[in-house]
Amino acid sequence: MKQSGSAVADSTLYLFDGYNLLHAGSFAGVRELRDTLASFVATKGARGVVVFDGVGSDERVGPLEIRYAAHADTLLERLAAEHRGSEEVCLVSSDLTVRGAVGAGVTKVSSQTFLGDLAPAAHSDERPTQLRDRLDDATRAELERRRRGL
């Protein structure tokens, strides 16, 4: 790994079990999950594939591929097998069958663990809020009135 002032790209291929992650998190839908995962892999300098069961339009959002398959588990297993010999592969799924089938040489992370680690990073760009920003107008007006002694 290169030690310098610039960011080092993560060469990992992340394979995401789409509906498994969707149901483990508090996402409003597939689009929000897709955008979150696209931001994650882009920030890491990595690439990823999220696979959903069913029919849909395959697409790419930056370094994230969105794929649909009749059997998402089978596609995840195939992608892991195709890439584990040539690059670092990380499977994100809580499905024990899929995690067992991808075999050795693949890092496995449960959906809950991934989402728990993801949560702090998602909020790092936010400015700290002040109490006045969280008060409704009536409360703020009443406090101002009391501050002025009226």
Disulfide bonds with the S-S distance in Angstrom:
none
